[in-house]
Amino acid sequence: MKNSSANLQFFSFVGKTKILHLTWIAFFITFLVWFNHAPILLAIQTTLGLSDDQIKTLLILNVALTIPARIVIGMLVDVLGPRKIYSLLLVITGLLCFFFSFATSFEALALARFLLGFAGAGFVIGIRMISEWFPARQLGLAEGIYKGLGNIGSAAAAISIPTLALVFGGDEGWRYATALTGVIAILYAAVYFFSVTDTPAGSTYFKPNKSGGLPVTSKADFIQYLLINIPMYAALSLLTWKVTSLGLLSSEAMYIINALLAGLFLYQCRKIYHVNADIFIKPVEKTHQYKFKQVTILSLAYAVTFGSELAVVSMLPMFFKSTFAIPVALAGIFGACFAATDILSCPSGGWISDKFGRKKSLIVLLLGASVGFFVLSQINADWPIALAVAAMMLSSFFLGSAGGCVFAVVPLIRRSLTGQIAGIVGAYGNVGAVILLTVFSFVSTPIFFITISASIFVVAIAAFLLEEPKDKMFEVLPDGSVQMIDVH
């Protein structure tokens, strides 16, 4: 059994707390690399003579691969363990970072940015690692700390990369600044590999009995699993359309990509069927079943929480500048505050979930976020700017706390499948961002905020169908024996 001491000693660096610190730092570094281009796009544009449309394309490509990558990484981490996969991911993203840093053409930059979307999948790995080391009564807080501290890697990139570029100097300073993040990733891969283990001593690392897809336990869940994959491919198709609308892909290329996506979807359906063929022959014993609706509800919840966060962060500075006629720098600070709230909101959401129950906490926090975004839709130039910022911060707190609450539940569905479930739920965060940013391109800002508010409200109602995790969950060992796991 896991170490289950009563208190989470955050400032300790032994045992499970050491694993927490080493793992959020790994997540932090993947986000540092993933967003190392954003603060120096102007320098990149100047050096390579890129057009505004090409810069927009780089931003789109940076998130495109993250959706399927989280699914793939989720499968790998369940089979091979988080220690190996996180270390490997850090090495690969570090090498891709070098590819980006020293690219001399738009095509090379675009390919590098597309492949670096894989860095965004690192989040999934840590969810499984933390769940192996912390008891359920601390799991929400631990996952929230992991998520909140890791997310600020993007903020660290915004602060450090321009400064490093100036230190290196010259028109090529941005290359050395971004390459340095690659060096950090590769060095930390070695640190992580030799400093952690997948489980505490004496604990079993449960693996799925089959690979290639998520095992489900009923025919209805099988249909639901197939359906939940459709929005992921639709989001990738939507990204393809956006790149085409910028004039950077021909219509023919768009049709080819969409045909490939359709083919991949059919191939995935085939793999899912092979993994789950047994349920069509013999029903799974009721005691061995888990309900896929848990995965569906949590996926939708993460789509409207983290998806909203990604979408809103990108437009808030412009909103504050145009509404209150303030300097660009100040508007940027207000926008950054929305994301920075994650440092407190994600751990708070996890702690609230641990303390007051997973289901009830998620519903209340989602409803709070829904009300918050409705309030944001009412902001206009007549509002005191301090009140507008306060409303924004409060909305962000509820949004981030609800996101933290989501991942307090994910590891309690089925231990051996935590990576794959986290992959699906995490991918939906990006799906939500793609859909909401597309909506934003067609509507006014108040309507955009109302759309988010309504979406969150609908998911809050759906969350009433979520089932509170039970006292115990089971795992089937390779020899067919069943082991019960205490989750309290």
Summary of the structure (lengths in Angstrom):
residues: 488
radius of gyration: 21.9
end to end distance: 11.9
largest distance: 68.3
contacts: 1776
relative contact order: 0.13
helix: 77%
strand: 2%
